[in-house]
Amino acid sequence: MYNIERLGSIADTDTLGGKKWYPAGASELVKRQTSSGGWGDPNPGTVSTSFALLFLNRATNAIRTGEGDTHKSGFLMADDPDAAAVDLRIQPGVKCYGFIAQFGKDLRERYGVQGRFGLHIDEVKYFVDGTVYKKFDADVTKSSGNERFTCEFDLEPGRHEIQVVVVIAPAPAKGEEVGAERLDIKSSSFNMLVDWSATDAQELAMTEIGKSLAVSHPPTISVSTEKPFNNPNLAKGGVSNYIGERAVDGSLAYGWVAKQTDTEPWIRLTWGKGIKVQTLVLSGPRELPRGGPLRRNKGELSAPKRVMVKINGKETEHELEDDVRQRIELPKVTSIKTLEIKILETYPMDGGFEGTGFGEIELLGKAKKSKKKR
């Protein structure tokens, strides 16, 4: 849940996968809250309660304002941004980006147009480790107004120095044209440590998960079996973590899991009207192993290895790798009204087998071709 809050806040979006993530998440957490006021399954714990409160408090919000505000900005910025000639700010996170928040008052009064915001900017260059990372060409004949010149960074792990240089021209007198004089105005330099960057597979998952047709067109779901009830708060409206609906909720957090005794578990999705599908993406079930930290341990879920896929009554078998998301490309775009997936074989476990299933079943339509500019 806290990962969802981080993603939604850093991406500055109210919706993920077509759903308003905060109201949905807050409602779910309230349902799961125990009578003692904490969170945890089966018993309340400090870690689970802390993460629940971080979500409810929207702790990742970069800037808070208002009376009694004590929350510091999440941006990297100069010690005294109002005194900086170029107020460069950097937002760290999954999507790291920099932008120009403002230009200094002295700079605007000396080189700008009196009574107007902005400068006559020729170009803006972002430097990373002394090399031009991105360049913006501007119309120097016009005032830049409140243009931010936002630059998104995709940097390798390690330490990096970031700076922006803005090339400006003095504002011309009324009725005259911009002259040939140019000045380089530099921002402060920022040293930033990148400790993680998304892999291509992670970027693809983040892009595709919200496009699943199973999320935008919820199916009727039936399953062979479901793992026994595992939510102690059912009386308060809680929902089991491993029911069929969890496999198409667009979250990858939990999923459908069959009983341990189910030798050939299956899940069936049906729609009243066919949906056009090009690709199936199957993700194995996920569970935090007992004994933590995140590692294979005694008593966990097993990933499907061999599956039978039945589309509108036609069966095919597929081998899956022991990886997070496995793609099955259909021969052509197919209008699916009934999809059944049966798990025929699972990957062996080091510890005790507690069941198998799917963390997510994604149905993707045909990828749209980008229009090439002539």
N, C-alpha and C positions, 0 to 999 in steps of 0.2 A: 504493500500500500504506500509506503514511504517512497519507493522507487517511482510509483505513478505520480505522486505529488512532486517529486524532483523534476521528472520529465515535463509535466504540465506547466510548472512554474518557470523552468528554465526556457522552455520553448514558447512561453508567453501565450498559451492557448487555453481556452476554457473547455475545449472538447478534445477527446482522444477516441479514435474509432467511431466517431459520430455521436458519442455520448458525453454529457457534461460530467467530467470525471470527479469534481469535488462533491457535488450533491450526492452522486451515486456512492462514492467512497465513504462519505460521512454517514450516510444512511446505513451502509453495511456495518460500519464500526459500531454505531449505536446499537444495532441488533446484537452484535457479538459481545458487548460490554457485560461483564459479570456483575453480580450483586454487590461485590466488594468495590466496584468502580474501576477495576483493572481489566486487562486483556490477556489472553493466553489460551492455548488449547493443549491439554485439557484444563490446566490450572493457570491462573494469572501469574505473570512474571514481570520482572523489572524491564527486561529488554522489549518484550512485546508491547507492554504498556507505554514505554518511551516512544517507540516507533508510531504507535497509534496516536499519541499526543502530538508528535511532530507533524503527522498528516493533518490532524484536525486544526492545528495552529497555523498550517500553511507556512512552515518554518523556512522554506526556501525563498519566499518573497524577497527580492533583492532590496527594495526600498520601501520603508513604511513612513508615513507622515501623520501628523496630527498631534494633539495634546498628549503629553506623556510618552512620546516616542523615544525609545532608547535603542532601537535596532539600527546597527550600522549598515551602511550601504554594502551590497555585495559586489560592487564594481571596484576595479583597480583604477585609481585616479591619482592626480597630483595631490600633494599634502595641502596645498591651497589652490583648488581649481579655479576660483574666481580671479586669482592673480596670474594664472597661466595665460600666455599668449594664445596657445592652442590647447583647449581643454579636452585631451584625449581620454576616453574611458574604455575600459575593457571588461566585458562580462565573461567570466570564466564559466565553464560548464560543459555539458555534452556538446552543445553548440556554442563554441567560443567566438565572440565577435567584438570588434572595436568600432567606435564611432566618435565623431566630433560633437561634443555636447554644446560648446559655445566658443567664441573667440573673445579674448580679453578686451576690456573696455578701452584701454589705452590704444590697442591695435585698431579697434573699430573707429575711434575718434581721429586717429592719425591717417588711416588709409581708406576708411570706408566713406559711404555717402552719409552726410549729416542727416540725422532724423530717420535713418533707415537701418534695418538689421541686415547683416551680411557683408561680404566683401566681394571684390572682383577676383575670382579664383581662376587660375589658369589650369592647374593640375594638383592632385593630391596623391602622394606616394606613401604607402605603408611599407616600412622596412622591418624585416625579421632577420636578426643576426647580421645586420649591416648590408643586406641585399634586398632590392625592391621585391616585395611579395605581391603587391597589387597596386595598380595605378588607375586613377580616375581622371579622365579628361573633362574639363568643365568649359562652359562658355564664358570666357573672360570679359566679354562685352556687357554681361549682365551681372547684377548682384546675385550672389548665391542664395540669398534668403536664409531659410532655416534648414538647408540641405545638410544631412548628417554624414554623408559619404561612408556608409556602413560597410565594413569589411568582415566577412566570415573567415575564420582561420581553421585550417586542418593541418595541425602540426604534429610532428613525430614526438614521442615521449622524450623528455629531457628538458634542459633549461634553455630558454629563448629570451632574447632582448627584442622588444617591440617599440617602434617609434613611428610617428607620422610627420611628414614634411609637406607643408602647404605652400604652393607657389602662387603669389598674389601680384596684382598690379594696383598701383595707387588709383583711387577713384578719380575719374576725369572731372573737370569742371563742367558745369551745366552747358549742354550744347556741343561739347567736344568729345572726341573719341578716346578710347583707352590708348595710352602711350606704350612704348616699347620697354619701359622699366619693369623689372621683375624682382621680387624679394622672396627669399626662402625663409619661411617661418616654421620653427621646429617645436615639437611638443617635448615633454619630458620623456625619458626612456623608462620602460617597465621591464623588469626581469620576472619572467613567469616560468613556473615549473609545470610541465605537462606530464602527469603521471599515468595517463591512460588515454588512448584514442580508439574510436570505434573501428572494428574490423569491417571489411566489405560485407561479410555475412550479417553482422549486427546492423549495419546501415540498411541493408536490404530488408531485414525483418522489421525494423522500425517503419520503413516505407510501406511495406505490404500488409502488415497486420491490420491496419485500419481500413484496408480496401477489401477485406474478405466479404464475399457476398453472403456468407452464412451469418455475418453480423448485421449487415444492412437488410437482409431478407431472412429473418429467423425461421428455422424449420420446425416441424413437429418432430420430436425425438423419442425413440424407443431404444432400449438396450437389453442385452441378455441378462445382466445382473449389475448391481451397483455395490461398491464397497460399503460395508455397514456404516450406519450413522456415526459421524465423527465430530459433530458440533454440539457441545454441551448446552447451547443456548437456543435449542429449537423452540422451547416454550415461549421465548421472547421474540420469535420470528426469525431466528437464525436459519441459514441455509447450509446444508452439508457441502463440504468442499469438493466432493468427488462424484457428483451426479452428472447425468448426461448433458444438461444445459451448460455445464462448465466448459465443455469442449468447444463451444462456439460463442464464447462471450468476449473474444478478442483480447483477453488479458494475458494468457500464458501462465498465469499465477498458479492456478490449480487445473482441474480437468476432470474428465470422466475416468473412473477406475472401477474395474469389475472385481468381483469377489475372488479371493485366492483360489477357491475350488472350481472356478469357471475355466474349463480347459480350452474352450474356443470362444472367447468373448467377442461380441459384436455390438455395433452401434448403427442405428438406421436413422437417416435424415430424410424427411419428405416435405415437399412443397406442393401447394395447390396449383401453382403455375410454374412451369419450368424456368430455371435460371441458366443463362449461358455461361459455361465454364470452360476454361482452357487448361488450368493447372490446379492440381490438388497439392496442398502442403500439409504434411502430417508431422506433428511434434509429439514426442513421447511424454508421459506423465512426469511431473516434477514434485518432489517432496524433500523437505529438509531432513536428512538422515538423523536418527536419534544419536546423541552423543556428540554432535557437531564437532568441528566446524563443517563447512561444505565439503564433504568427501564421501566416497562410498563406504558404507558402514552396514552393520547388522540391521536387517529389517528395512527394506526400501522397495521402491517400485522398479519394475523392469521395462526396458524400452522394447517395443515391437521390432521383430527382425523380419518376419515374412507375413504378408497380409493378402487377403482376398478382397478385391474391390468390385462391388456389384453396382453398376450404373444402369438404371432403368431395366434391371433384370439381366444384364450382360455381365459375366464374370471375367476378371483377369487377376493374375497373381503378380505380386511385386516383392522384391527383396529390398529391405531398407537398411541403411547404414546406421551404426550406433552414433548418431549425431543429433543435434537439437532439432533441426527442421529438414525434412526430407520431401523433395519435390517429385510429383508424378505428372508428367506432361501428357495430356490426352492427345491422340492423333489429330484431332480437330476440335474446334469449339463445339461443345455438346450442350444441348438443352437438357438439364437434369431435373427430374421430378422426384426420383428416389435414388438415394446413395446409401449403400450399406458397406461397412468395412468390418471384416472379420480378422482377428489376430490369430494366425495359425502357429506362430513360433515367436519366442522372445529371446533376447540376449541373456546368457547365463549371468548369475549374480554371485558375488563373493559372500554375501550375507544371506539372511532369510528373505524369501520371496513374499511380498505382501500384495501382489497384484500387478496388473498392467492395464493400459488404456491409452488415452490420448490427452495431452495437455491442451492441444488446440488442433482443430481441423479447419483449415482455411480453403476457401474456394475462390480462385482468382479468375477474372475475366480476361479477355484478350488484351494484351498490352497495346496501348495507343502509340502509334508512331508519331514522333515529334516532327513538326513541319519545318523543313529546312528553308532558311531565308535565302532568297536569291539576291 
